[in-house]
Amino acid sequence: LKGVKALQNADVVLYDALVSNELLEYVPKPKKFVGKRKGVTRTNKPKSMI
């Protein structure tokens, strides 16, 4: 329960593709994934994302 409240009140949450979507439902919107995904290389990402 403490973890859910912490996610709901967070200004920033760092997460990756291994986090379940159910857990991310507690993160306030908007959400922006900036982590690494399979098949996406650094050259495919805009420099502002790196």
mmCIF file of the N, C-alpha and C atoms, coordinates in Angstrom:
data_MODEL
# 
_entry.id   MODEL 
# 
loop_
_atom_site.group_PDB 
_atom_site.id 
_atom_site.type_symbol 
_atom_site.label_atom_id 
_atom_site.label_alt_id 
_atom_site.label_comp_id 
_atom_site.label_asym_id 
_atom_site.label_entity_id 
_atom_site.label_seq_id 
_atom_site.pdbx_PDB_ins_code 
_atom_site.Cartn_x 
_atom_site.Cartn_y 
_atom_site.Cartn_z 
_atom_site.occupancy 
_atom_site.B_iso_or_equiv 
_atom_site.pdbx_formal_charge 
_atom_site.auth_seq_id 
_atom_site.auth_comp_id 
_atom_site.auth_asym_id 
_atom_site.auth_atom_id 
_atom_site.pdbx_PDB_model_num 
ATOM 1   N N  . LEU A 1 1  ? 0.811  -1.193 0.000   1.00 0.00 ? 1  LEU A N  1 
ATOM 2   C CA . LEU A 1 1  ? 0.000  0.000  0.000   1.00 0.00 ? 1  LEU A CA 1 
ATOM 3   C C  . LEU A 1 1  ? 0.858  1.262  0.000   1.00 0.00 ? 1  LEU A C  1 
ATOM 4   N N  . LYS A 1 2  ? 1.983  1.225  0.708   1.00 0.00 ? 2  LYS A N  1 
ATOM 5   C CA . LYS A 1 2  ? 2.881  2.382  0.715   1.00 0.00 ? 2  LYS A CA 1 
ATOM 6   C C  . LYS A 1 2  ? 3.452  2.630  -0.674  1.00 0.00 ? 2  LYS A C  1 
ATOM 7   N N  . GLY A 1 3  ? 3.749  1.551  -1.385  1.00 0.00 ? 3  GLY A N  1 
ATOM 8   C CA . GLY A 1 3  ? 4.295  1.680  -2.734  1.00 0.00 ? 3  GLY A CA 1 
ATOM 9   C C  . GLY A 1 3  ? 3.296  2.309  -3.695  1.00 0.00 ? 3  GLY A C  1 
ATOM 10  N N  . VAL A 1 4  ? 2.037  1.934  -3.576  1.00 0.00 ? 4  VAL A N  1 
ATOM 11  C CA . VAL A 1 4  ? 0.990  2.499  -4.427  1.00 0.00 ? 4  VAL A CA 1 
ATOM 12  C C  . VAL A 1 4  ? 0.857  3.992  -4.162  1.00 0.00 ? 4  VAL A C  1 
ATOM 13  N N  . LYS A 1 5  ? 0.846  4.385  -2.899  1.00 0.00 ? 5  LYS A N  1 
ATOM 14  C CA . LYS A 1 5  ? 0.740  5.807  -2.553  1.00 0.00 ? 5  LYS A CA 1 
ATOM 15  C C  . LYS A 1 5  ? 1.955  6.577  -3.059  1.00 0.00 ? 5  LYS A C  1 
ATOM 16  N N  . ALA A 1 6  ? 3.127  5.964  -2.970  1.00 0.00 ? 6  ALA A N  1 
ATOM 17  C CA . ALA A 1 6  ? 4.343  6.619  -3.455  1.00 0.00 ? 6  ALA A CA 1 
ATOM 18  C C  . ALA A 1 6  ? 4.267  6.837  -4.961  1.00 0.00 ? 6  ALA A C  1 
ATOM 19  N N  . LEU A 1 7  ? 3.778  5.847  -5.694  1.00 0.00 ? 7  LEU A N  1 
ATOM 20  C CA . LEU A 1 7  ? 3.630  5.995  -7.146  1.00 0.00 ? 7  LEU A CA 1 
ATOM 21  C C  . LEU A 1 7  ? 2.598  7.065  -7.494  1.00 0.00 ? 7  LEU A C  1 
ATOM 22  N N  . GLN A 1 8  ? 1.503  7.096  -6.766  1.00 0.00 ? 8  GLN A N  1 
ATOM 23  C CA . GLN A 1 8  ? 0.441  8.058  -7.046  1.00 0.00 ? 8  GLN A CA 1 
ATOM 24  C C  . GLN A 1 8  ? 0.878  9.493  -6.780  1.00 0.00 ? 8  GLN A C  1 
ATOM 25  N N  . ASN A 1 9  ? 1.792  9.688  -5.844  1.00 0.00 ? 9  ASN A N  1 
ATOM 26  C CA . ASN A 1 9  ? 2.228  11.034 -5.469  1.00 0.00 ? 9  ASN A CA 1 
ATOM 27  C C  . ASN A 1 9  ? 3.540  11.451 -6.118  1.00 0.00 ? 9  ASN A C  1 
ATOM 28  N N  . ALA A 1 10 ? 4.126  10.584 -6.916  1.00 0.00 ? 10 ALA A N  1 
ATOM 29  C CA . ALA A 1 10 ? 5.443  10.859 -7.491  1.00 0.00 ? 10 ALA A CA 1 
ATOM 30  C C  . ALA A 1 10 ? 5.366  11.887 -8.614  1.00 0.00 ? 10 ALA A C  1 
ATOM 31  N N  . ASP A 1 11 ? 6.377  12.750 -8.661  1.00 0.00 ? 11 ASP A N  1 
ATOM 32  C CA . ASP A 1 11 ? 6.512  13.686 -9.775  1.00 0.00 ? 11 ASP A CA 1 
ATOM 33  C C  . ASP A 1 11 ? 7.188  13.009 -10.964 1.00 0.00 ? 11 ASP A C  1 
ATOM 34  N N  . VAL A 1 12 ? 8.113  12.088 -10.664 1.00 0.00 ? 12 VAL A N  1 
ATOM 35  C CA . VAL A 1 12 ? 8.864  11.361 -11.690 1.00 0.00 ? 12 VAL A CA 1 
ATOM 36  C C  . VAL A 1 12 ? 8.971  9.909  -11.256 1.00 0.00 ? 12 VAL A C  1 
ATOM 37  N N  . VAL A 1 13 ? 8.733  8.991  -12.185 1.00 0.00 ? 13 VAL A N  1 
ATOM 38  C CA . VAL A 1 13 ? 8.911  7.563  -11.933 1.00 0.00 ? 13 VAL A CA 1 
ATOM 39  C C  . VAL A 1 13 ? 9.771  7.008  -13.059 1.00 0.00 ? 13 VAL A C  1 
ATOM 40  N N  . LEU A 1 14 ? 10.912 6.465  -12.703 1.00 0.00 ? 14 LEU A N  1 
ATOM 41  C CA . LEU A 1 14 ? 11.784 5.832  -13.692 1.00 0.00 ? 14 LEU A CA 1 
ATOM 42  C C  . LEU A 1 14 ? 11.446 4.348  -13.735 1.00 0.00 ? 14 LEU A C  1 
ATOM 43  N N  . TYR A 1 15 ? 11.164 3.843  -14.915 1.00 0.00 ? 15 TYR A N  1 
ATOM 44  C CA . TYR A 1 15 ? 10.814 2.431  -15.054 1.00 0.00 ? 15 TYR A CA 1 
ATOM 45  C C  . TYR A 1 15 ? 11.287 1.936  -16.409 1.00 0.00 ? 15 TYR A C  1 
ATOM 46  N N  . ASP A 1 16 ? 11.298 0.608  -16.562 1.00 0.00 ? 16 ASP A N  1 
ATOM 47  C CA . ASP A 1 16 ? 11.694 0.038  -17.845 1.00 0.00 ? 16 ASP A CA 1 
ATOM 48  C C  . ASP A 1 16 ? 10.633 -0.933 -18.326 1.00 0.00 ? 16 ASP A C  1 
ATOM 49  N N  . ALA A 1 17 ? 10.925 -1.637 -19.398 1.00 0.00 ? 17 ALA A N  1 
ATOM 50  C CA . ALA A 1 17 ? 9.956  -2.528 -20.033 1.00 0.00 ? 17 ALA A CA 1 
ATOM 51  C C  . ALA A 1 17 ? 9.601  -3.738 -19.175 1.00 0.00 ? 17 ALA A C  1 
ATOM 52  N N  . LEU A 1 18 ? 10.351 -4.005 -18.119 1.00 0.00 ? 18 LEU A N  1 
ATOM 53  C CA . LEU A 1 18 ? 10.077 -5.152 -17.264 1.00 0.00 ? 18 LEU A CA 1 
ATOM 54  C C  . LEU A 1 18 ? 8.979  -4.878 -16.234 1.00 0.00 ? 18 LEU A C  1 
ATOM 55  N N  . VAL A 1 19 ? 8.580  -3.629 -16.074 1.00 0.00 ? 19 VAL A N  1 
ATOM 56  C CA . VAL A 1 19 ? 7.536  -3.269 -15.116 1.00 0.00 ? 19 VAL A CA 1 
ATOM 57  C C  . VAL A 1 19 ? 6.178  -3.622 -15.711 1.00 0.00 ? 19 VAL A C  1 
ATOM 58  N N  . SER A 1 20 ? 5.325  -4.242 -14.903 1.00 0.00 ? 20 SER A N  1 
ATOM 59  C CA . SER A 1 20 ? 4.012  -4.655 -15.404 1.00 0.00 ? 20 SER A CA 1 
ATOM 60  C C  . SER A 1 20 ? 3.107  -3.449 -15.636 1.00 0.00 ? 20 SER A C  1 
ATOM 61  N N  . ASN A 1 21 ? 2.220  -3.592 -16.596 1.00 0.00 ? 21 ASN A N  1 
ATOM 62  C CA . ASN A 1 21 ? 1.262  -2.528 -16.892 1.00 0.00 ? 21 ASN A CA 1 
ATOM 63  C C  . ASN A 1 21 ? 0.323  -2.286 -15.721 1.00 0.00 ? 21 ASN A C  1 
ATOM 64  N N  . GLU A 1 22 ? 0.032  -3.322 -14.944 1.00 0.00 ? 22 GLU A N  1 
ATOM 65  C CA . GLU A 1 22 ? -0.843 -3.171 -13.783 1.00 0.00 ? 22 GLU A CA 1 
ATOM 66  C C  . GLU A 1 22 ? -0.234 -2.207 -12.768 1.00 0.00 ? 22 GLU A C  1 
ATOM 67  N N  . LEU A 1 23 ? 1.056  -2.282 -12.582 1.00 0.00 ? 23 LEU A N  1 
ATOM 68  C CA . LEU A 1 23 ? 1.739  -1.388 -11.650 1.00 0.00 ? 23 LEU A CA 1 
ATOM 69  C C  . LEU A 1 23 ? 1.754  0.041  -12.178 1.00 0.00 ? 23 LEU A C  1 
ATOM 70  N N  . LEU A 1 24 ? 1.903  0.191  -13.471 1.00 0.00 ? 24 LEU A N  1 
ATOM 71  C CA . LEU A 1 24 ? 1.959  1.522  -14.074 1.00 0.00 ? 24 LEU A CA 1 
ATOM 72  C C  . LEU A 1 24 ? 0.614  2.240  -14.040 1.00 0.00 ? 24 LEU A C  1 
ATOM 73  N N  . GLU A 1 25 ? -0.462 1.507  -13.780 1.00 0.00 ? 25 GLU A N  1 
ATOM 74  C CA . GLU A 1 25 ? -1.774 2.146  -13.668 1.00 0.00 ? 25 GLU A CA 1 
ATOM 75  C C  . GLU A 1 25 ? -1.828 3.120  -12.494 1.00 0.00 ? 25 GLU A C  1 
ATOM 76  N N  . TYR A 1 26 ? -0.953 2.953  -11.519 1.00 0.00 ? 26 TYR A N  1 
ATOM 77  C CA . TYR A 1 26 ? -0.930 3.831  -10.348 1.00 0.00 ? 26 TYR A CA 1 
ATOM 78  C C  . TYR A 1 26 ? -0.099 5.090  -10.569 1.00 0.00 ? 26 TYR A C  1 
ATOM 79  N N  . VAL A 1 27 ? 0.636  5.143  -11.664 1.00 0.00 ? 27 VAL A N  1 
ATOM 80  C CA . VAL A 1 27 ? 1.480  6.302  -11.961 1.00 0.00 ? 27 VAL A CA 1 
ATOM 81  C C  . VAL A 1 27 ? 0.600  7.375  -12.600 1.00 0.00 ? 27 VAL A C  1 
ATOM 82  N N  . PRO A 1 28 ? 0.671  8.622  -12.100 1.00 0.00 ? 28 PRO A N  1 
ATOM 83  C CA . PRO A 1 28 ? -0.150 9.688  -12.692 1.00 0.00 ? 28 PRO A CA 1 
ATOM 84  C C  . PRO A 1 28 ? 0.165  9.894  -14.170 1.00 0.00 ? 28 PRO A C  1 
ATOM 85  N N  . LYS A 1 29 ? -0.829 10.266 -14.914 1.00 0.00 ? 29 LYS A N  1 
ATOM 86  C CA . LYS A 1 29 ? -0.637 10.552 -16.339 1.00 0.00 ? 29 LYS A CA 1 
ATOM 87  C C  . LYS A 1 29 ? -0.118 11.965 -16.482 1.00 0.00 ? 29 LYS A C  1 
ATOM 88  N N  . PRO A 1 30 ? 0.561  12.349 -17.508 1.00 0.00 ? 30 PRO A N  1 
ATOM 89  C CA . PRO A 1 30 ? 0.985  11.527 -18.633 1.00 0.00 ? 30 PRO A CA 1 
ATOM 90  C C  . PRO A 1 30 ? 2.235  10.732 -18.298 1.00 0.00 ? 30 PRO A C  1 
ATOM 91  N N  . LYS A 1 31 ? 2.397  9.593  -18.960 1.00 0.00 ? 31 LYS A N  1 
ATOM 92  C CA . LYS A 1 31 ? 3.579  8.748  -18.800 1.00 0.00 ? 31 LYS A CA 1 
ATOM 93  C C  . LYS A 1 31 ? 4.387  8.810  -20.084 1.00 0.00 ? 31 LYS A C  1 
ATOM 94  N N  . LYS A 1 32 ? 5.687  8.795  -19.938 1.00 0.00 ? 32 LYS A N  1 
ATOM 95  C CA . LYS A 1 32 ? 6.562  8.820  -21.109 1.00 0.00 ? 32 LYS A CA 1 
ATOM 96  C C  . LYS A 1 32 ? 7.668  7.793  -20.892 1.00 0.00 ? 32 LYS A C  1 
ATOM 97  N N  . PHE A 1 33 ? 7.675  6.749  -21.697 1.00 0.00 ? 33 PHE A N  1 
ATOM 98  C CA . PHE A 1 33 ? 8.702  5.715  -21.610 1.00 0.00 ? 33 PHE A CA 1 
ATOM 99  C C  . PHE A 1 33 ? 9.930  6.193  -22.369 1.00 0.00 ? 33 PHE A C  1 
ATOM 100 N N  . VAL A 1 34 ? 11.068 6.229  -21.698 1.00 0.00 ? 34 VAL A N  1 
ATOM 101 C CA . VAL A 1 34 ? 12.301 6.656  -22.358 1.00 0.00 ? 34 VAL A CA 1 
ATOM 102 C C  . VAL A 1 34 ? 13.393 5.599  -22.228 1.00 0.00 ? 34 VAL A C  1 
ATOM 103 N N  . GLY A 1 35 ? 13.022 4.389  -21.913 1.00 0.00 ? 35 GLY A N  1 
ATOM 104 C CA . GLY A 1 35 ? 13.997 3.326  -21.724 1.00 0.00 ? 35 GLY A CA 1 
ATOM 105 C C  . GLY A 1 35 ? 14.354 2.619  -23.015 1.00 0.00 ? 35 GLY A C  1 
ATOM 106 N N  . LYS A 1 36 ? 15.146 1.593  -22.881 1.00 0.00 ? 36 LYS A N  1 
ATOM 107 C CA . LYS A 1 36 ? 15.601 0.795  -24.015 1.00 0.00 ? 36 LYS A CA 1 
ATOM 108 C C  . LYS A 1 36 ? 14.572 -0.285 -24.322 1.00 0.00 ? 36 LYS A C  1 
ATOM 109 N N  . ARG A 1 37 ? 14.329 -0.497 -25.593 1.00 0.00 ? 37 ARG A N  1 
ATOM 110 C CA . ARG A 1 37 ? 13.444 -1.569 -26.032 1.00 0.00 ? 37 ARG A CA 1 
ATOM 111 C C  . ARG A 1 37 ? 14.178 -2.437 -27.029 1.00 0.00 ? 37 ARG A C  1 
ATOM 112 N N  . LYS A 1 38 ? 13.814 -3.691 -27.065 1.00 0.00 ? 38 LYS A N  1 
ATOM 113 C CA . LYS A 1 38 ? 14.433 -4.638 -27.978 1.00 0.00 ? 38 LYS A CA 1 
ATOM 114 C C  . LYS A 1 38 ? 14.286 -4.145 -29.415 1.00 0.00 ? 38 LYS A C  1 
ATOM 115 N N  . GLY A 1 39 ? 15.389 -4.146 -30.145 1.00 0.00 ? 39 GLY A N  1 
ATOM 116 C CA . GLY A 1 39 ? 15.368 -3.764 -31.540 1.00 0.00 ? 39 GLY A CA 1 
ATOM 117 C C  . GLY A 1 39 ? 15.557 -2.282 -31.797 1.00 0.00 ? 39 GLY A C  1 
ATOM 118 N N  . VAL A 1 40 ? 15.586 -1.477 -30.761 1.00 0.00 ? 40 VAL A N  1 
ATOM 119 C CA . VAL A 1 40 ? 15.783 -0.036 -30.928 1.00 0.00 ? 40 VAL A CA 1 
ATOM 120 C C  . VAL A 1 40 ? 17.199 0.292  -30.495 1.00 0.00 ? 40 VAL A C  1 
ATOM 121 N N  . THR A 1 41 ? 17.974 0.778  -31.416 1.00 0.00 ? 41 THR A N  1 
ATOM 122 C CA . THR A 1 41 ? 19.355 1.125  -31.096 1.00 0.00 ? 41 THR A CA 1 
ATOM 123 C C  . THR A 1 41 ? 19.460 2.609  -30.805 1.00 0.00 ? 41 THR A C  1 
ATOM 124 N N  . ARG A 1 42 ? 20.594 2.993  -30.295 1.00 0.00 ? 42 ARG A N  1 
ATOM 125 C CA . ARG A 1 42 ? 20.805 4.393  -29.952 1.00 0.00 ? 42 ARG A CA 1 
ATOM 126 C C  . ARG A 1 42 ? 20.721 5.287  -31.189 1.00 0.00 ? 42 ARG A C  1 
ATOM 127 N N  . THR A 1 43 ? 21.126 4.757  -32.342 1.00 0.00 ? 43 THR A N  1 
ATOM 128 C CA . THR A 1 43 ? 21.085 5.558  -33.568 1.00 0.00 ? 43 THR A CA 1 
ATOM 129 C C  . THR A 1 43 ? 19.660 5.775  -34.055 1.00 0.00 ? 43 THR A C  1 
ATOM 130 N N  . ASN A 1 44 ? 18.722 4.949  -33.613 1.00 0.00 ? 44 ASN A N  1 
ATOM 131 C CA . ASN A 1 44 ? 17.325 5.110  -34.011 1.00 0.00 ? 44 ASN A CA 1 
ATOM 132 C C  . ASN A 1 44 ? 16.590 6.146  -33.171 1.00 0.00 ? 44 ASN A C  1 
ATOM 133 N N  . LYS A 1 45 ? 17.155 6.530  -32.032 1.00 0.00 ? 45 LYS A N  1 
ATOM 134 C CA . LYS A 1 45 ? 16.480 7.456  -31.131 1.00 0.00 ? 45 LYS A CA 1 
ATOM 135 C C  . LYS A 1 45 ? 16.945 8.884  -31.381 1.00 0.00 ? 45 LYS A C  1 
ATOM 136 N N  . PRO A 1 46 ? 16.050 9.832  -31.209 1.00 0.00 ? 46 PRO A N  1 
ATOM 137 C CA . PRO A 1 46 ? 16.480 11.228 -31.286 1.00 0.00 ? 46 PRO A CA 1 
ATOM 138 C C  . PRO A 1 46 ? 17.477 11.539 -30.173 1.00 0.00 ? 46 PRO A C  1 
ATOM 139 N N  . LYS A 1 47 ? 18.413 12.411 -30.435 1.00 0.00 ? 47 LYS A N  1 
ATOM 140 C CA . LYS A 1 47 ? 19.431 12.736 -29.435 1.00 0.00 ? 47 LYS A CA 1 
ATOM 141 C C  . LYS A 1 47 ? 18.822 13.295 -28.162 1.00 0.00 ? 47 LYS A C  1 
ATOM 142 N N  . SER A 1 48 ? 17.679 13.946 -28.251 1.00 0.00 ? 48 SER A N  1 
ATOM 143 C CA . SER A 1 48 ? 17.037 14.485 -27.054 1.00 0.00 ? 48 SER A CA 1 
ATOM 144 C C  . SER A 1 48 ? 16.559 13.384 -26.121 1.00 0.00 ? 48 SER A C  1 
ATOM 145 N N  . MET A 1 49 ? 16.390 12.162 -26.627 1.00 0.00 ? 49 MET A N  1 
ATOM 146 C CA . MET A 1 49 ? 15.949 11.034 -25.815 1.00 0.00 ? 49 MET A CA 1 
ATOM 147 C C  . MET A 1 49 ? 17.110 10.318 -25.144 1.00 0.00 ? 49 MET A C  1 
ATOM 148 N N  . ILE A 1 50 ? 18.324 10.591 -25.570 1.00 0.00 ? 50 ILE A N  1 
ATOM 149 C CA . ILE A 1 50 ? 19.488 9.877  -25.043 1.00 0.00 ? 50 ILE A CA 1 
ATOM 150 C C  . ILE A 1 50 ? 20.034 10.589 -23.830 1.00 0.00 ? 50 ILE A C  1 
# 
